[in-house]
Amino acid sequence: MSQESSAIVVDRAKSQWSDLWKKEDYWAIWIGFFILAVAIGTVFSGRQDLESKYDQYAAVMKAESAKPFKTVEWYEASAAQKGLQGQKLASVKAIIDQLKTPARWQSNPLDALMMSQAQADKANEAVRPKVDAAKQAEAAALALAKDAETAAAGASFGDATLNAAAEKAIGEWQAAKKKTADAAKKLVTPFNRIPTLIVLGLVLAVLTSIGAKFMGFNVGKFFVAFLGVYVLCVLANILGNQKTMRLYGINAEIWSIAIGMIIANTIGMPKWLKEGAQVEYFIKTGLVLLGAEVLFHKIMAIGIPGIFVAWVVTPVVLISTYIFGQKVLKMPSQTLNIVISADMSVCGTSAAIATAAAARAKKEELTLSIGLSLTFTAIMMVVMPAFIKAVGMPEILGGAWIGGTVDATGAVAAAGAFIGPKALQVAATVKMIQNVLIGVTAFCVAIYFSTKVEARAGESVGAMEIWHRFPKFVIGFLAVSVIFSLVSSGLGADFGKMLVDNGTNKISVPLRGWFFGLAFVAIGLTTNFRELGKYFKGGKPIILYVCGQSLNLVLTLLMAWIMFYKVFPEITAKI
C-alpha cells in the first residue's frame, strides 16, 4: 500500500472475489457474524428451558386472574416470569462476566479492578442494616398479605370487605418488596476484573489476528501491538469510570482518544504499536455488532413521530450543513465537510466512519470529525438534560430532542435516563431509528462523490464504480439488523426481550463497546496535531459543527413538538 493511499480511509476503487478474505470491511463482517453466532448459540441453547418455565408461570397467572384481585401467587409468578432472561443462563452469564469493563471508583484507581471481601464488608457496613430491616419488613408484610388472602379465600372471595383488605395488604407487601430491592442495589460484592480483562484481551487479540493474517499483516507484530492498544483501552476505561469524571461526561471514549493523542504528540507512537492501531478494522467490527441493537419493531414502537424526527430532520440538516460549508464557509476539503456534516447530523462516530469510507476522506479528516463529535457530545449530554429540567420541558419531548441531536448512542441513553424512564425510552428509540440512516447515508455519499465530486469531464460513472466505493461493512450492519429484527419479532414481545434484548445483546453490546474503545485509542495514536492544524485553519470545522448542530437542535425540537404533541398526541399518550 502506498503512502498516499494509506492516508485515505478506503484505499482503492476496485473489487474482486479475494476481497472476501483479504479486506478489512469483510473481516469486520466475519468477526461480527462469528461473535453474534456464538451469542445466539449460547443463549438459544437454553431457550427450551426458559420457555417451559415461562409457560408454567403464565399458567399460574392465568389461574389466579380468575380471582377478584391480584393474589400473592400472581405477583410471585409474574416476578419469576420477568426474571426469566437469557443473560441469567449460567453459560451466558459466564461470558458476560468476561466482558465487563473496570468498575466505577472514587479515590483509588485499583478499586476499578478489584474489591476484596473485607473491602466489600466495610463498604456495606452502613447499608447492610437498612437492607436487613427492609427484608424483615417485607417478610412481615408478606405474612400479613397471605393471612388476608386466606381470609378472603375462606369466604370464596365473595366478601367485598375481605377482598379489599387482602388487596390492600398485598399492595403494601409489594411496596415493601420494592424498598428491599432499592436498598439492596446499594450493596457491593467482591470482584476481581484483572483475570477476566487478561482473558478478554487475549481472545480479542487471537480473533483479530486471524483477520490480520489474511489481510497481509505480520501476525506476531500485530498480536503484540494489539495487546498494547488493548492495555491503553483498559487504562482509558479506568480513568473514564472515575465517578466525578463520568458525572461531567468525561468518559472512557474521550480518555481513549486523549491517551492516544498524548502519546502520539509527545514521545510519538512507538513503532511496535503501529501494527495494532487499526482504526477502521476495529470500528467497522463494532458497527456490524451495532446492527444487532437496531431492531425494526422497536423503531415502530414509537411510530411515525419518531420516524419524522429522525428521517426528515437528519437529511435536511446533513444537506444544509454540507451546502453551508461549501457555499458560505468555502471549506477547501469537500470530504472533511461531508464527514463533519454526517457525523453531526446522523449519529456521530458510526456515521463518520461510514461516510469517510464512502467519500474516501483522509484519516486526519476522520480524526478531526470524531474529535469534534466526542467533545460536543460530552457537553450536550450534561447541558441538555439540565436545560430540559430547568425549563420544565415534557419528558417525552425532551427525550425525542436528545435522541435526535446527541451523537453517541451511549450518551443519548445517559442523558435520557437523567430526565426519566419515558425520556430514556423515546431518546434511545429515536437514536435507533436514526442509526438506520448509517447505511443510507454511506450509499448516497458514495453515489454523489463518485458521480459529481470526483467525476471527470466526458466520463460516465457506472453502477460498479458506486459498488466499489460503497463501504461493504455497512452490508453487514444492515444484514445483522434485518436478521435480529426478524428473529426478535418472530419470537414475540416477551420472548424477544428475554432472548435478544436480555440475551444475545448482553454479549454483543459490551463487545461493541470494546471494539469502539480500541478504535478510539487507535485514532488518538495516529493523530498528529501538526497534520490536524491545517484543517483547523480559520476555525472553519468548528464553525461548521456549531452552526450545523444549532440548526439540528432547532429543527429537531420543532419537529418533535409538532409530531409528538400536535399531529400524533394519541401515540404520545400511550408511551
Secondary structure, DSSP 8 states (H G I E B T S, - for coil): --HHHHTBSS------TTHHHHSHHHHHHHHHHHHHHHHHHHHHTTHHHHHHHHHHHHHHHHHHTTSSS--HHHHHHHHHHHT--GGGSHHHHHHHHHT-----BSS-GGGGTEE-HHHHHHHTTTTHHHHHHHHHHHHHHHHHHHHHHHHHHHTTT--HHHHHHHHHHHHHHHHHHHHHHHHHTT----EEHHHHHHHHHHHHHHHHHHHHHHTT--HHHHHHHHHHHHHHHHHHHHHHTBHHHHHTT--HHHHHHHHHHHHHHTT---HHHHTT--HHHHHHHHHHHHGGG--HHHHHHH-HHHHHHHHTHHHHHHHHHHHIIIIIS--S-HHHHHHHHHIIIIITHHHHHHHHHHHT-BHHHHHHHHHHHHHHHHHHHHHHHHHHHHTT--HHHHHHHHHHH--SHHHHHHHHHHH-HHHHHHHHHHHHHHHTHHHHHHHHHHHHIIIIIS--TT----HHHHHHHS-THHHHHHHHHHHHHHHHHHH-HHHHIIIIIIIIHHHHHHHHHHHHHHHHHHHHHT--HHHHHGGGGGGHHHHHHHHHHHHHHHHHHHHHHIIIIII-HHHHHH-
